[in-house]
Amino acid sequence: MATESIRISHAEALDLLRDAESNVHSFDAHAASGSHEARFTSFGSPRSVEAQDAATSRSCNNTQRPIQCDVFIAGSGPIGCTYAREILEKCDPSFLRPRNAVYMAEIGAQESPIVGAHLKNAVKYQKDIDSFVHVIQGALQPVSVPLSDTHQSTLGGNSWTPPLNSKQNQLVICGQNPQQARGTNLGATAVTRAVGGMATHWTCACPTPHSEETNESPVDRNELDSLLVRARELVKVDSTVFDESIRHTIVKDILTDSFPNRNVRSIPLAVQRHAKSSSGFVTWSGSNTVLGETVNDPRFTLASEHRVTQLIVHPSFPGAVAGVLMRDLKTNSDYLVNARVYIIACGAVCTPQILYNSDIRPPSLGRYLTEQSMAFCQIVLSKKYIKSIENTTNPIWQNLIKQHRAKHPLDPLPIPFRDLDPQIMIPYSGAFPWHAQIHRDAFSYGDVGPRSDPRVVVDLRFFGKGDINSENRVDFSNTEPNKRPEHTDLYGMPQATFHVVRSDADRDRDQKMMNDMTTVANSLGGYLPGSEPQFMEPGLAMHITGTTRIGNDRNTSVANACSKVWGFSNLWVGGNNVIPDSTASNPTLTSMAYALKGAADVIQCLQC
Ligand SMILES: Cc1cc2nc3c(=O)[nH]c(=O)nc-3n(C[C@H](O)[C@H](O)[C@H](O)COP(=O)(O)OP(=O)(O)OC[C@H]3O[C@@H](n4cnc5c(N)ncnc54)[C@H](O)[C@@H]3O)c2cc1C
């Protein structure tokens, strides 16, 4: 069942705001006493479900009283967490209240004891990476599913079926989208609704964007480069963690020899060696890494399973957001939050969705959407490379292989079970304008199956850019301002519909990329049966950009270079959606860089 959508009218908003206005910018003793902390799950001090439920029911009598905070952040992914940490660390504390200074609302639940952590850190998945595929599949909720063909020719005679020759001859199952055309869909696009967002299961690749991938940026490249440095620190990027791995070294050497001019290198990954490096495990960075010690800051509050429904634009000052309407999904109670500053960082689809549902609809909202094409295959390494491991002259490897053989005399492979996976990339270049990952990792596809040893399998994922076109867009179920949407998604928000077509130039580039991938694959080995070269379902890259792009021209962008929404004094947006460029490289690091610039702007506003 969808959670029923709520939109409030101008008149209702006025009522709610009457209360709020008397409190704006004043310190709220109620919040300071900690009662809001009791109501909401707080980072760092998890409470039992019963305690939360009891606290929630106590506070429900108080729904009309707005929650007061300085900064309201929607979304707990890496971008929301970048804003939260940067503001709490860098803003002069005398401008912030001692409780609820930063209030974050997240529609998803907390899924691990460490709030927002990468789920792949569990030993289970480090021992068996393929079992993580199901975690990713379970986490991703598709955005736009066209109606299914419902005809079942073998259905028993008495069973119910939609009436033929009627307007009701299709199933309108909740979550399906009657307005979605299959040919223009990004069918694999999905949202992860969880504390930590997609960073609970991302691949952690953090390459630096090529200059051609930042052409459209309103931020000077030198400034962007220094923001990227800080972003790398926050998410703990390291390119050396896999360097001691036998397979990593072998694959890197093969590629470097075969493609000497392609700048083959280790993927810069958001990952650290496990404290006990001999365990062979690593710690993948998640939103918790980005948040760091902010998690324990008493000025920080997280409300999980709270849907941000609608921003309320001040009726007398259209350039100011006066409040945000939020629903506790566990109790279906609605709350008004009043802040000095609002940051919406809910991913590339849900960020414009919230703006749209708030009747904030600048002409570029949802437009200039780009998504990367993906070519994928898996290979089984050639025998000669396995032999070269067997005959290695490297004494460290010889020793590791000897130890492995002593423990596992029947294993036909000279590769220790704990040898880390290969993590290599061929970066974007002018001559080869795509990003290539030659590695082994879990996605929502590509598990190896029982007939091959995963230690000899290598995945090739090539990401292609798409031309920027204002007609490529996501729009939301048609509503006139102040009216309920005609169709809603599973969470009661206006249903997203994609209108995305790849240009002829995109298709040409995609074909060249596929050709390149097969050349690279053939240098390594033969195709794993079932994983031959293929283009993947559009949207699978999960790297949509542009839907609330930044820019210098308010006619072709939604926000300025600091990610502040045009025409608003207290509203910022964050996420890949702010990237104005066509990219092939993984975008999260760049989005974090833009969020750092946005956070500096927010701090300036708070300190005014
Ligand atoms: C399998 C996989 C692998 C990936 N690998 C990489 C990689 O290697 N490198 C890379 O750069 N990127 C990668 N990505 C993409 C990366 O995860 C995203 O770019 C990144 O998480 C975006 O961060 P974000 O905070 O903007 O959005 P998200 O991580 O999507 O977080 C947004 C949050 O907002 C919440 N939300 C949505 N709507 C509402 C609402 N109405 N109210 C309240 N909360 C709401 C969501 O629940 C979510 O938690 C990968 C993605 C996937 C799925």
The ligand as an SDF file (V2000), in Angstrom:
LIG
                    3D

 53 58  0  0  0  0  0  0  0  0999 V2000
   25.0000   -0.6260   -6.3370 C   0  0  0  0  0  0  0  0  0  0  0  0
   25.4730    0.7960   -6.4430 C   0  0  0  0  0  0  0  0  0  0  0  0
   26.8240    1.0630   -6.6220 C   0  0  0  0  0  0  0  0  0  0  0  0
   27.2710    2.3800   -6.7000 C   0  0  0  0  0  0  0  0  0  0  0  0
   28.6010    2.6060   -6.8370 N   0  0  0  0  0  0  0  0  0  0  0  0
   29.0590    3.8790   -6.8970 C   0  0  0  0  0  0  0  0  0  0  0  0
   30.4580    4.1360   -6.9980 C   0  0  0  0  0  0  0  0  0  0  0  0
   31.2860    3.2320   -7.0390 O   0  0  0  0  0  0  0  0  0  0  0  0
   30.8630    5.4320   -7.0590 N   0  0  0  0  0  0  0  0  0  0  0  0
   29.9810    6.4720   -7.0410 C   0  0  0  0  0  0  0  0  0  0  0  0
   30.4050    7.6230   -7.1250 O   0  0  0  0  0  0  0  0  0  0  0  0
   28.6580    6.2420   -6.9210 N   0  0  0  0  0  0  0  0  0  0  0  0
   28.1770    4.9850   -6.8410 C   0  0  0  0  0  0  0  0  0  0  0  0
   26.8300    4.7530   -6.7070 N   0  0  0  0  0  0  0  0  0  0  0  0
   25.9420    5.9090   -6.5900 C   0  0  0  0  0  0  0  0  0  0  0  0
   26.0460    6.4930   -5.1820 C   0  0  0  0  0  0  0  0  0  0  0  0
   25.6250    5.5500   -4.2410 O   0  0  0  0  0  0  0  0  0  0  0  0
   25.2050    7.7570   -5.1270 C   0  0  0  0  0  0  0  0  0  0  0  0
   25.7780    8.6690   -6.0460 O   0  0  0  0  0  0  0  0  0  0  0  0
   25.1960    8.4060   -3.7620 C   0  0  0  0  0  0  0  0  0  0  0  0
   24.7030    7.5470   -2.7810 O   0  0  0  0  0  0  0  0  0  0  0  0
   24.3180    9.6620   -3.8270 C   0  0  0  0  0  0  0  0  0  0  0  0
   24.2510   10.2400   -2.5550 O   0  0  0  0  0  0  0  0  0  0  0  0
   23.0050   11.1070   -2.1010 P   0  0  0  0  0  0  0  0  0  0  0  0
   23.1830   11.4020   -0.6610 O   0  0  0  0  0  0  0  0  0  0  0  0
   22.8450   12.2430   -3.0430 O   0  0  0  0  0  0  0  0  0  0  0  0
   21.7300   10.1840   -2.3840 O   0  0  0  0  0  0  0  0  0  0  0  0
   21.2950    8.8080   -1.7280 P   0  0  0  0  0  0  0  0  0  0  0  0
   22.4610    8.0100   -1.3260 O   0  0  0  0  0  0  0  0  0  0  0  0
   20.3320    8.2120   -2.6860 O   0  0  0  0  0  0  0  0  0  0  0  0
   20.5340    9.2590   -0.4040 O   0  0  0  0  0  0  0  0  0  0  0  0
   19.3180    9.9820   -0.4780 C   0  0  0  0  0  0  0  0  0  0  0  0
   18.4750    9.6360    0.7410 C   0  0  0  0  0  0  0  0  0  0  0  0
   17.2750   10.4170    0.6950 O   0  0  0  0  0  0  0  0  0  0  0  0
   16.2200    9.6230    1.2000 C   0  0  0  0  0  0  0  0  0  0  0  0
   14.9200   10.1430    0.7350 N   0  0  0  0  0  0  0  0  0  0  0  0
   14.3710   10.0510   -0.4950 C   0  0  0  0  0  0  0  0  0  0  0  0
   13.1670   10.6480   -0.4990 N   0  0  0  0  0  0  0  0  0  0  0  0
   12.9500   11.1400    0.7350 C   0  0  0  0  0  0  0  0  0  0  0  0
   11.8970   11.8620    1.3490 C   0  0  0  0  0  0  0  0  0  0  0  0
   10.7840   12.2390    0.6650 N   0  0  0  0  0  0  0  0  0  0  0  0
   12.0050   12.1820    2.6570 N   0  0  0  0  0  0  0  0  0  0  0  0
   13.1170   11.8340    3.3750 C   0  0  0  0  0  0  0  0  0  0  0  0
   14.1410   11.1510    2.8460 N   0  0  0  0  0  0  0  0  0  0  0  0
   14.0660   10.8140    1.5370 C   0  0  0  0  0  0  0  0  0  0  0  0
   16.5250    8.2340    0.6670 C   0  0  0  0  0  0  0  0  0  0  0  0
   15.8900    7.2600    1.4470 O   0  0  0  0  0  0  0  0  0  0  0  0
   18.0470    8.1750    0.7840 C   0  0  0  0  0  0  0  0  0  0  0  0
   18.4630    7.5980    1.9860 O   0  0  0  0  0  0  0  0  0  0  0  0
   26.3480    3.4530   -6.6250 C   0  0  0  0  0  0  0  0  0  0  0  0
   24.9830    3.1870   -6.4500 C   0  0  0  0  0  0  0  0  0  0  0  0
   24.5460    1.8720   -6.3780 C   0  0  0  0  0  0  0  0  0  0  0  0
   23.0800    1.6140   -6.1830 C   0  0  0  0  0  0  0  0  0  0  0  0
  1  2  1  0
  2  3  1  0
  2 52  2  0
  3  4  2  0
  4  5  1  0
  4 50  1  0
  5  6  2  0
  6  7  1  0
  6 13  1  0
  7  8  2  0
  7  9  1  0
  9 10  1  0
 10 11  2  0
 10 12  1  0
 12 13  2  0
 13 14  1  0
 14 15  1  0
 14 50  1  0
 15 16  1  0
 16 17  1  0
 16 18  1  0
 18 19  1  0
 18 20  1  0
 20 21  1  0
 20 22  1  0
 22 23  1  0
 23 24  1  0
 24 25  2  0
 24 26  1  0
 24 27  1  0
 27 28  1  0
 28 29  2  0
 28 30  1  0
 28 31  1  0
 31 32  1  0
 32 33  1  0
 33 34  1  0
 33 48  1  0
 34 35  1  0
 35 36  1  0
 35 46  1  0
 36 37  1  0
 36 45  1  0
 37 38  2  0
 38 39  1  0
 39 40  1  0
 39 45  2  0
 40 41  1  0
 40 42  2  0
 42 43  1  0
 43 44  2  0
 44 45  1  0
 46 47  1  0
 46 48  1  0
 48 49  1  0
 50 51  2  0
 51 52  1  0
 52 53  1  0
M  END
$$$$
